[in-house]
Amino acid sequence: MKNDLKVKKMKNIIILFAVISLFFTSSCNQQKIVSDNENVDEVAAQLVQIWDDFNEAMLSKDIDKVLSHFTQDIINYPFYGSTQNGFEETKAFLADFMSNYPEGGFDFKQVEVKVFGDTAFEVSSMQGQRGFSIFKKHDDGSWKLYRWVGQQENSN
């Protein structure tokens, strides 16, 4: 059973890093939006709003509002610390992170968005970090964070 779980985690990691590699090799300083969805600009704006809401909720220390933007099966690969698998581990990580959250929040910049059906891929930049996010669209039309990977940006 443990080996099956390890294999599943490794497959998730391999797939995630393959997708991330595609994004990071195609990203540049200009925002790019590519999609099979004619409303991609609207989706991109919704994703920015999610990060703005996240930032506000972190600053006001409202963990429930922060978590309202995550799927139950969220997997978070922060640029430091260990991976969080699922909602409860992510909640514990964010509650701890909240106590060290920068006073002015993060200056979020959307770099690239690709939307295919009910899945949106986003590359972002914020205070020395590069983030890669996968959002899933829910039946009510909302977008929720499904996977997040943080990476320290090169100082060069």
C-alpha positions in Angstrom: 0.0 0.0 0.0 2.8 2.4 0.9 4.6 1.6 -2.3 1.4 2.4 -4.3 1.2 5.7 -2.6 4.8 6.5 -3.3 4.4 5.6 -7.0 1.3 7.8 -7.2 3.2 10.7 -5.6 6.1 10.2 -8.0 3.8 10.2 -11.0 2.1 13.4 -9.8 5.5 15.0 -9.3 6.8 13.9 -12.7 3.7 15.2 -14.5 3.7 18.4 -12.7 7.4 19.2 -13.4 7.0 18.2 -17.0 4.2 20.8 -17.3 6.1 23.4 -15.4 9.1 22.9 -17.7 6.9 23.7 -20.7 5.7 26.9 -19.0 9.1 28.1 -17.8 10.8 27.5 -21.1 8.0 29.4 -22.9 7.7 32.2 -20.4 9.1 35.6 -20.8 8.5 39.0 -19.1 5.4 39.7 -21.1 2.0 38.3 -20.2 0.9 35.6 -22.6 -2.6 34.2 -22.8 -3.3 31.1 -24.8 -6.5 29.1 -24.8 -9.1 26.9 -26.5 -11.5 29.0 -24.5 -12.8 32.3 -26.0 -13.2 33.8 -22.5 -9.5 33.5 -21.5 -9.1 37.1 -20.6 -12.0 36.8 -18.2 -10.5 33.7 -16.7 -7.1 35.4 -16.4 -8.8 38.3 -14.5 -10.6 35.8 -12.2 -7.3 34.2 -11.3 -5.8 37.6 -10.5 -8.8 38.3 -8.3 -8.3 35.0 -6.5 -4.7 36.0 -5.7 -5.9 39.5 -4.6 -8.4 37.8 -2.3 -5.8 35.4 -1.0 -3.5 38.3 -0.2 -6.2 40.2 1.6 -7.3 37.1 3.6 -3.7 36.4 4.6 -3.2 40.0 5.8 -6.5 39.9 7.8 -5.5 36.4 9.1 -8.8 34.9 7.8 -7.8 31.3 7.2 -11.3 30.2 6.1 -11.3 32.9 3.3 -7.8 31.8 2.3 -8.9 28.2 2.1 -12.1 29.0 0.1 -9.9 29.3 -3.0 -8.4 25.7 -2.7 -9.7 22.4 -3.8 -10.0 19.7 -1.2 -7.3 17.7 -2.9 -4.8 20.6 -3.2 -1.2 19.7 -3.4 1.2 22.5 -2.5 4.9 22.4 -3.4 6.3 25.5 -1.7 9.7 26.8 -2.5 10.7 26.0 1.1 9.5 23.3 3.4 7.8 20.1 2.7 5.0 19.3 0.2 1.5 19.5 1.5 -0.9 16.8 0.3 -4.5 17.7 0.7 -6.6 20.4 2.4 -5.7 19.7 6.0 -1.9 19.7 5.5 -2.2 22.9 3.4 -4.3 24.5 6.0 -1.7 23.8 8.7 1.1 25.1 6.4 -0.8 28.3 5.6 -1.8 28.9 9.3 1.9 28.8 10.1 2.9 30.9 7.1 0.2 33.5 8.0 2.2 34.4 11.1 5.2 35.3 8.9 3.3 36.9 6.0 4.9 40.1 4.8 3.2 43.3 6.2 2.2 44.6 2.8 1.4 41.3 1.3 2.8 40.0 -1.9 3.1 42.0 -5.1 1.5 39.4 -7.5 2.2 39.6 -11.2 0.6 37.2 -13.7 3.1 36.2 -16.3 1.3 33.6 -18.4 -2.1 31.9 -18.5 -3.3 28.9 -20.6 -6.8 27.6 -20.3 -8.1 24.3 -21.7 -11.6 23.4 -20.8 -12.0 23.4 -17.0 -8.3 23.6 -16.3 -6.2 26.8 -16.2 -2.4 26.9 -16.0 -0.8 30.0 -14.7 2.8 31.2 -14.2 3.2 34.1 -11.8 5.9 36.1 -10.1 5.9 37.6 -6.5 8.7 38.9 -4.4 11.6 36.7 -5.5 9.4 33.7 -6.2 8.0 32.2 -9.3 4.8 30.3 -9.0 3.1 27.7 -11.2 -0.5 27.1 -10.5 -3.1 24.8 -11.8 -6.7 25.8 -11.2 -9.9 23.7 -11.7 -13.2 25.1 -12.7 -16.1 24.0 -10.5 -19.8 23.4 -11.4 -20.7 26.8 -9.9 -18.3 28.5 -12.3 -15.6 29.3 -9.7 -12.0 28.5 -10.1 -10.1 26.9 -7.3 -6.4 26.2 -6.8 -5.6 22.5 -7.4 -1.8 22.5 -7.5 0.8 25.1 -6.7 4.6 25.0 -7.1 6.9 27.7 -5.8 10.4 28.3 -7.0 13.0 30.9 -6.0 13.8 33.1 -8.9 17.4 33.5 -9.8 19.1 36.6 -8.5 21.2 36.8 -11.7 
